[in-house]
Amino acid sequence: MSLSSRVSLLVCLALVIVGCAAGPNMKSARVAAEPTAAAAVPPPLDRSVFDKNPGGQLTEENLQRILASPIELALPSRVGVLPISTAKDWHGPNPDHQVPPGVANFVATLRRDSAFSLVTQTMVIPSGALGMEALRETAARYRLRYLLLYREVLAKKSRFSPWAAGYATVVGALFLPGQQQEVYGYIEASMFDVKTGLLMFTTRRSILAQQNSNIWHGTIKLDRLASNATSKYSPELAGDVLADLRRFAAAAIAENANRGQPTPMISLPGTNGAAPGVDGPAVATD
């Protein structure tokens, strides 16, 4: 065998040896890289990471964990409407906290939509009396996945109208509508994820109602005006909540897809841009 043939043979043998040695190493590198890539996708939050103290302290690590985790929306699910009453000064025995007037129509509107498997009212809670962990415990007693925190924030005032000039006749005070009454403010609903302790969104709707009346039983008439106003506008607030819920679902799917993260199963008509309550193709992603 010539010298050139021997050199060629040695080169071929060297290449074969190098290739055999590199093959397992490259395979091992791919196998090692795959778990790393899979581990880079954080799982959805399966519990609250907030501090149990009423102050709600949150560490930097948990803050970053919340922001990095996939957005979860499990629908249809059980939801509770939890009324929050405005705290008032009181003396003596604890006062009874009445259900805000708009809750009944708010709940009735939500029950007509397919977003929730059950809509139930819960006990009334005074504003500022309990922390988020207490809300979660209340929801757990009802076995609820989500809460809608409902609140009415209203101001009331009365003033004399031009008709009040007739009160000088004394007789006019019996029937002339010389008092103008006004109720203004807003009603709001915040969707609360019981499992994670996260607030998903808040929806508000402004309220304004006016009427003219005589001076008799002014406080009762003003309270009735406020009650009628919130009962009138609360179904519209429910419609806003359902629209925002669908926007939240669409945003969750889009954001998770942009991050390359899976989205938990969502089956919610109208997430394709249809109006609330209008059936559309369900969105289901793994």
C-alpha positions as CSV (number, residue, x, y, z in Angstrom):
1,M,0.0,0.0,0.0
2,S,1.3,3.4,-1.0
3,L,2.1,6.2,1.5
4,S,-0.8,8.3,0.2
5,S,-3.3,5.5,0.6
6,R,-2.1,4.9,4.2
7,V,-2.6,8.6,5.0
8,S,-6.1,8.6,3.5
9,L,-7.0,5.5,5.5
10,L,-5.8,7.1,8.8
11,V,-7.8,10.3,8.1
12,C,-11.0,8.3,7.5
13,L,-10.5,6.3,10.7
14,A,-9.9,9.5,12.7
15,L,-13.1,11.0,11.3
16,V,-15.1,7.9,12.2
17,I,-13.8,7.9,15.8
18,V,-14.5,11.6,16.2
19,G,-18.0,11.2,14.9
20,C,-18.8,8.3,17.2
21,A,-17.5,10.2,20.2
22,A,-19.5,13.4,19.3
23,G,-22.8,11.6,18.6
24,P,-23.5,10.6,22.2
25,N,-22.4,13.9,23.5
26,M,-24.7,15.9,21.1
27,K,-27.6,13.6,22.0
28,S,-26.9,14.1,25.7
29,A,-26.8,17.9,25.2
30,R,-30.2,17.8,23.4
31,V,-31.6,15.7,26.2
32,A,-30.2,18.0,28.8
33,A,-31.5,21.1,27.0
34,E,-35.1,19.8,26.7
35,P,-35.9,19.6,30.4
36,T,-34.3,23.0,30.8
37,A,-36.6,24.5,28.2
38,A,-39.6,22.7,29.8
39,A,-38.6,24.0,33.2
40,A,-38.5,27.6,31.9
41,V,-42.3,27.6,31.5
42,P,-43.7,28.3,35.0
43,P,-46.9,26.5,36.1
44,P,-50.1,28.5,36.8
45,L,-50.5,29.7,40.4
46,D,-52.2,27.0,42.4
47,R,-52.5,29.0,45.7
48,S,-52.2,32.4,47.1
49,V,-48.7,33.7,47.7
50,F,-49.8,36.8,49.6
51,D,-48.9,37.2,53.2
52,K,-51.7,36.2,55.6
53,N,-51.4,39.4,57.6
54,P,-54.1,42.1,56.8
55,G,-51.4,44.4,55.5
56,G,-50.9,42.0,52.5
57,Q,-47.1,42.0,52.4
58,L,-45.7,40.5,49.2
59,T,-42.1,39.5,48.7
60,E,-40.2,40.4,45.5
61,E,-39.9,36.7,44.7
62,N,-43.6,36.1,44.9
63,L,-44.3,39.3,43.0
64,Q,-42.1,38.1,40.1
65,R,-43.8,34.6,40.4
66,I,-47.2,36.2,39.9
67,L,-46.2,38.2,36.9
68,A,-44.4,35.2,35.2
69,S,-47.1,32.6,35.7
70,P,-49.7,31.9,33.0
71,I,-53.0,33.6,33.3
72,E,-55.7,31.2,34.4
73,L,-59.4,31.4,33.8
74,A,-61.5,28.3,34.6
75,L,-65.0,28.8,33.2
76,P,-67.8,28.1,33.6
77,S,-67.5,28.1,37.4
78,R,-69.4,28.9,40.5
79,V,-69.4,32.6,41.4
80,G,-70.7,34.5,44.4
81,V,-71.8,38.1,44.6
82,L,-70.5,39.5,47.8
83,P,-72.1,42.9,48.8
84,I,-69.8,45.3,50.5
85,S,-71.7,47.9,52.6
86,T,-70.4,51.3,53.4
87,A,-69.1,51.5,57.0
88,K,-71.1,53.9,59.2
89,D,-70.5,55.3,62.7
90,W,-72.7,53.6,65.2
91,H,-73.2,53.2,69.0
92,G,-74.7,50.4,70.9
93,P,-75.3,46.9,69.4
94,N,-73.8,46.0,66.1
95,P,-76.0,47.2,63.3
96,D,-77.6,45.0,60.7
97,H,-75.9,45.4,57.3
98,Q,-78.6,45.6,54.7
99,V,-78.1,44.2,51.2
100,P,-77.5,47.0,48.7
101,P,-80.6,47.5,46.6
102,G,-79.0,46.9,43.3
103,V,-77.7,43.4,44.1
104,A,-80.9,41.5,43.2
105,N,-81.0,42.8,39.6
106,F,-77.3,42.5,39.3
107,V,-77.5,38.8,40.2
108,A,-80.5,38.2,38.0
109,T,-78.7,39.5,34.9
110,L,-75.6,37.4,35.6
111,R,-77.7,34.2,35.9
112,R,-78.9,34.6,32.3
113,D,-75.4,34.2,31.0
114,S,-73.5,31.0,30.3
115,A,-70.2,32.2,31.8
116,F,-71.1,30.8,35.3
117,S,-72.4,27.5,36.3
118,L,-73.9,29.0,39.5
119,V,-74.5,32.6,40.7
120,T,-75.3,33.0,44.4
121,Q,-75.5,35.8,46.8
122,T,-73.4,35.7,49.9
123,M,-73.5,37.5,53.3
124,V,-72.9,41.3,53.4
125,I,-69.5,42.5,54.6
126,P,-68.8,46.0,56.0
127,S,-66.2,47.9,54.0
128,G,-62.8,47.6,55.5
129,A,-63.9,45.1,58.2
130,L,-62.2,42.1,56.7
131,G,-59.1,41.3,54.7
132,M,-58.7,39.3,51.6
133,E,-58.0,36.1,53.5
134,A,-61.4,36.5,55.2
135,L,-63.0,36.8,51.8
136,R,-61.4,33.6,50.7
137,E,-62.7,31.8,53.8
138,T,-66.2,33.1,53.1
139,A,-66.0,31.9,49.5
140,A,-64.7,28.5,50.6
141,R,-67.7,28.0,52.8
142,Y,-69.9,28.4,49.7
143,R,-67.4,26.3,47.6
144,L,-67.0,29.2,45.1
145,R,-64.2,29.5,42.6
146,Y,-64.7,33.3,42.0
147,L,-66.2,36.2,43.9
148,L,-67.7,39.4,42.5
149,L,-67.3,42.1,45.1
150,Y,-70.3,44.5,44.7
151,R,-70.3,48.0,46.1
152,E,-72.4,51.1,45.9
153,V,-70.8,54.5,46.6
154,L,-73.5,57.2,46.6
155,A,-73.9,60.8,47.7
156,K,-77.3,62.4,48.4
157,K,-78.3,66.0,48.6
158,S,-81.4,68.2,48.6
159,R,-81.9,71.8,47.8
160,F,-84.7,74.2,47.2
161,S,-86.0,74.7,43.7
162,P,-87.8,77.7,42.3
163,W,-91.1,76.1,43.4
164,A,-90.0,76.8,47.0
165,A,-91.1,80.4,46.7
166,G,-94.7,79.2,47.0
167,Y,-94.0,78.0,50.5
168,A,-94.5,81.6,51.6
169,T,-98.3,81.0,51.2
170,V,-98.1,78.2,53.8
171,V,-100.7,76.3,51.8
172,G,-98.1,75.8,49.0
173,A,-95.8,73.9,51.4
174,L,-98.4,71.1,51.5
175,F,-98.1,70.1,47.8
176,L,-95.6,72.3,45.8
177,P,-92.5,70.3,44.7
178,G,-90.1,72.9,46.1
179,Q,-87.3,70.5,47.0
180,Q,-84.9,69.1,44.4
181,Q,-83.3,65.8,45.4
182,E,-80.3,64.3,43.7
183,V,-78.3,61.1,44.0
184,Y,-75.0,60.6,42.3
185,G,-71.9,58.4,42.6
186,Y,-71.1,54.9,41.1
187,I,-71.6,51.2,41.5
188,E,-68.8,48.8,41.0
189,A,-67.9,45.1,40.8
190,S,-64.5,43.5,41.2
191,M,-63.8,39.9,40.2
192,F,-61.8,38.0,42.7
193,D,-59.9,34.7,42.1
194,V,-60.5,32.8,45.3
195,K,-57.8,30.2,44.6
196,T,-54.9,32.7,44.1
197,G,-56.1,35.7,45.9
198,L,-55.8,37.9,42.8
199,L,-58.1,40.6,41.7
200,M,-58.9,40.1,38.0
201,F,-60.6,43.4,37.1
202,T,-62.9,46.1,38.4
203,T,-65.8,47.6,36.5
204,R,-67.6,50.8,37.5
205,R,-70.7,52.6,36.2
206,S,-71.7,56.2,37.1
207,I,-75.1,56.9,38.6
208,L,-77.1,60.1,38.6
209,A,-80.8,60.5,39.5
210,Q,-82.9,63.6,40.2
211,Q,-86.4,64.3,41.3
212,N,-88.6,67.2,42.6
213,S,-90.7,66.7,45.7
214,N,-92.5,68.5,48.5
215,I,-90.8,68.9,51.8
216,W,-92.6,66.0,53.6
217,H,-90.7,62.8,54.4
218,G,-87.6,64.0,52.4
219,T,-85.2,61.5,53.8
220,I,-87.5,58.5,52.9
221,K,-88.0,59.9,49.4
222,L,-84.2,60.4,48.9
223,D,-83.4,56.9,50.0
224,R,-86.1,55.5,47.7
225,L,-84.6,57.6,44.8
226,A,-81.1,56.0,45.5
227,S,-82.6,52.5,45.7
228,N,-84.5,52.9,42.4
229,A,-81.4,54.3,40.7
230,T,-79.1,51.5,41.7
231,S,-81.7,48.9,40.8
232,K,-82.0,50.5,37.4
233,Y,-78.3,50.7,36.6
234,S,-77.1,47.4,38.2
235,P,-78.2,45.2,35.2
236,E,-76.1,47.5,33.0
237,L,-73.2,47.0,35.4
238,A,-73.7,43.2,35.1
239,G,-73.5,43.6,31.3
240,D,-70.2,45.5,31.7
241,V,-68.8,42.8,33.9
242,L,-69.7,40.1,31.4
243,A,-68.1,42.1,28.6
244,D,-64.9,42.6,30.7
245,L,-64.9,38.9,31.5
246,R,-64.7,38.1,27.9
247,R,-62.0,40.7,27.3
248,F,-60.1,39.2,30.2
249,A,-60.4,35.7,28.6
250,A,-59.2,36.9,25.2
251,A,-56.3,38.8,26.8
252,A,-55.3,35.7,28.8
253,I,-55.2,33.5,25.7
254,A,-53.3,36.1,23.7
255,E,-50.8,36.9,26.4
256,N,-50.1,33.2,27.2
257,A,-49.7,32.4,23.5
258,N,-47.2,35.3,23.2
259,R,-45.2,33.9,26.1
260,G,-45.4,30.4,24.7
261,Q,-47.3,29.3,27.8
262,P,-50.3,26.9,27.8
263,T,-53.7,28.4,28.7
264,P,-56.0,26.4,31.0
265,M,-59.3,25.2,29.5
266,I,-61.7,28.1,28.7
267,S,-65.1,27.5,27.4
268,L,-66.8,30.9,27.1
269,P,-69.2,32.1,24.4
270,G,-68.4,35.6,23.0
271,T,-64.6,35.5,23.5
272,N,-64.3,36.1,19.7
273,G,-65.7,39.6,20.1
274,A,-69.4,38.8,20.2
275,A,-71.6,40.7,22.6
276,P,-72.1,39.3,26.1
277,G,-74.7,36.6,26.2
278,V,-74.5,36.0,22.5
279,D,-73.3,32.5,21.7
280,G,-70.1,32.2,19.8
281,P,-67.6,29.5,19.2
282,A,-66.1,28.3,22.5
283,V,-62.4,28.9,23.0
284,A,-60.5,25.9,24.3
285,T,-56.7,25.7,24.5
286,D,-54.4,23.3,26.2
